[in-house]
Amino acid sequence: SREQVRSKNKETLLEMYENRDPRMAASLILPYTNYLGWDGGKAWMKEYVVVPSQVPTGSGLLVVNGGKEQYLWRKFVPEADEGGINNRSDTPINFPLVRYADVLLMLAECYNELDQLDDAVEMINLVRARVDMPAINNGDAWMAATTKDEVFARIKHERAVELAAEGH
């Protein structure tokens, strides 16, 4: 039936987000995750979906942006009864100017440029340890970074993921 297909599609989609970097869910509203919003003078809780073409009318799912298939930011976006915040300048969330993770990644880049790769990897791993991520050079082949270029690629990746939506 149509409902079974829809349920199977939802399961398949949810499986795609398992075992991912936990910072993804902290930064983005992922499909079929709850979002507590505010609209028209009242608060509401809805599941968010990216692919609106699969959303049945009256399902209680949140479809946004005219049906475009894209992610929306969760990071620095207030949830709950905030009285209809219209833009980031009205938000009660403090926007960080400098973060400790950014300082660690800058230091990692310095160590890498000085060919002190072990020290650079140690700084990267300090950032990753905060969210219980596997360490770089932990013995798994897919986590290896043994050359200056490989370590620099890891630094760039950590910057993109850790500092997402922070203007870097």
C-alpha positions as CSV (number, residue, x, y, z in Angstrom):
1,S,0.0,0.0,0.0
2,R,1.0,3.6,-0.3
3,E,1.4,4.0,3.5
4,Q,3.8,1.0,3.6
5,V,5.9,2.5,0.8
6,R,5.9,5.8,2.7
7,S,7.0,4.1,5.9
8,K,9.7,2.1,4.1
9,N,11.0,5.4,2.5
10,K,11.1,7.0,6.0
11,E,13.0,4.0,7.4
12,T,15.5,4.2,4.6
13,L,16.0,7.9,5.0
14,L,16.5,7.6,8.8
15,E,19.1,4.9,8.2
16,M,21.1,7.3,6.1
17,Y,21.6,9.6,9.2
18,E,22.6,6.8,11.6
19,N,26.2,6.7,12.7
20,R,26.9,10.2,11.5
21,D,28.9,12.9,13.1
22,P,26.7,14.1,15.9
23,R,27.5,17.8,15.0
24,M,25.3,17.3,11.9
25,A,22.2,16.9,14.0
26,A,23.2,19.8,16.2
27,S,23.7,22.1,13.2
28,L,20.9,21.1,10.9
29,I,17.2,20.1,11.2
30,L,17.5,16.6,9.9
31,P,14.6,14.8,8.2
32,Y,12.0,13.4,10.6
33,T,13.4,15.2,13.6
34,N,11.3,17.4,15.8
35,Y,11.4,21.2,15.6
36,L,9.7,23.4,18.2
37,G,8.6,26.5,16.3
38,W,6.6,29.6,16.7
39,D,4.1,31.0,14.2
40,G,1.1,33.2,14.2
41,G,1.2,33.8,17.9
42,K,1.4,30.1,19.0
43,A,4.1,27.5,19.6
44,W,4.0,24.2,17.7
45,M,6.0,21.0,17.6
46,K,6.3,19.3,14.2
47,E,8.5,16.7,12.5
48,Y,10.5,18.3,9.7
49,V,10.9,16.7,6.3
50,V,13.2,17.6,3.4
51,V,11.2,15.9,0.6
52,P,7.8,17.5,0.7
53,S,6.5,15.6,-2.3
54,Q,6.1,12.6,0.0
55,V,4.2,14.5,2.7
56,P,0.5,13.7,2.8
57,T,-1.9,16.6,3.4
58,G,-2.8,17.0,7.1
59,S,0.1,14.8,8.2
60,G,1.3,17.3,10.8
61,L,4.8,17.4,9.2
62,L,6.5,20.7,8.7
63,V,7.1,21.6,5.0
64,V,9.0,24.8,4.4
65,N,10.4,27.1,1.8
66,G,7.9,26.5,-0.8
67,G,8.7,22.8,-1.1
68,K,12.4,23.2,-1.9
69,E,14.6,20.2,-1.0
70,Q,17.2,21.6,1.4
71,Y,18.3,21.5,5.0
72,L,17.5,24.3,7.5
73,W,19.8,25.4,10.2
74,R,19.2,24.3,13.8
75,K,22.4,25.9,15.1
76,F,21.8,29.4,16.6
77,V,18.1,29.2,15.7
78,P,15.9,29.5,18.8
79,E,13.2,27.0,19.4
80,A,10.0,27.3,21.4
81,D,7.9,30.2,22.4
82,E,10.2,33.1,21.4
83,G,7.4,35.5,20.4
84,G,8.0,35.4,16.6
85,I,11.7,36.1,16.1
86,N,12.1,37.3,12.6
87,N,15.9,37.3,12.2
88,R,19.2,36.4,13.9
89,S,19.6,39.9,15.3
90,D,16.5,39.4,17.5
91,T,17.6,36.1,18.9
92,P,18.4,35.5,22.6
93,I,21.2,33.1,21.6
94,N,24.7,34.6,22.1
95,F,26.7,34.2,18.9
96,P,30.3,33.2,19.7
97,L,33.1,35.5,18.4
98,V,35.9,33.1,19.2
99,R,35.5,29.5,20.2
100,Y,38.0,27.2,22.0
101,A,37.6,24.7,19.2
102,D,38.6,27.4,16.7
103,V,41.7,28.2,18.7
104,L,42.6,24.5,18.9
105,L,42.2,24.2,15.1
106,M,44.3,27.3,14.5
107,L,47.0,25.8,16.7
108,A,46.7,22.5,14.9
109,E,47.3,24.3,11.6
110,C,50.4,26.0,13.1
111,Y,51.8,22.7,14.3
112,N,51.1,21.2,10.9
113,E,53.0,24.0,9.1
114,L,55.9,23.4,11.4
115,D,55.8,19.6,10.5
116,Q,54.8,18.7,14.1
117,L,52.1,16.4,12.8
118,D,51.6,14.5,16.1
119,D,50.9,17.8,17.9
120,A,48.6,18.9,15.2
121,V,46.6,15.6,15.4
122,E,46.5,15.9,19.2
123,M,44.7,19.4,18.8
124,I,42.3,18.0,16.2
125,N,41.5,15.1,18.6
126,L,40.8,17.5,21.4
127,V,38.0,19.0,19.3
128,R,36.7,15.6,18.3
129,A,36.8,14.2,21.8
130,R,34.2,16.7,23.0
131,V,31.5,15.0,21.0
132,D,32.8,11.5,21.5
133,M,34.1,11.1,17.9
134,P,36.8,8.6,17.0
135,A,40.3,10.0,17.2
136,I,42.5,10.7,14.1
137,N,45.2,8.0,13.8
138,N,43.3,5.6,16.2
139,G,44.5,2.6,14.2
140,D,41.5,2.4,11.8
141,A,42.8,2.9,8.2
142,W,39.9,5.3,7.4
143,M,41.0,7.6,10.3
144,A,44.7,7.8,9.3
145,A,46.4,11.1,8.7
146,T,50.1,10.7,8.4
147,T,51.3,13.3,6.0
148,K,51.2,17.1,6.1
149,D,48.5,17.2,3.4
150,E,46.4,14.6,5.1
151,V,46.5,16.4,8.4
152,F,45.6,19.7,6.7
153,A,42.7,18.0,5.0
154,R,41.5,16.8,8.5
155,I,41.9,20.4,9.9
156,K,39.8,21.8,7.0
157,H,37.1,19.2,7.5
158,E,36.9,19.8,11.3
159,R,36.6,23.6,10.6
160,A,33.7,23.0,8.2
161,V,31.9,20.7,10.6
162,E,32.7,22.2,14.0
163,L,32.3,25.8,13.0
164,A,29.3,25.5,10.6
165,A,27.2,28.6,10.4
166,E,29.7,30.6,12.4
167,G,31.0,32.8,9.5
168,H,34.3,30.9,8.9
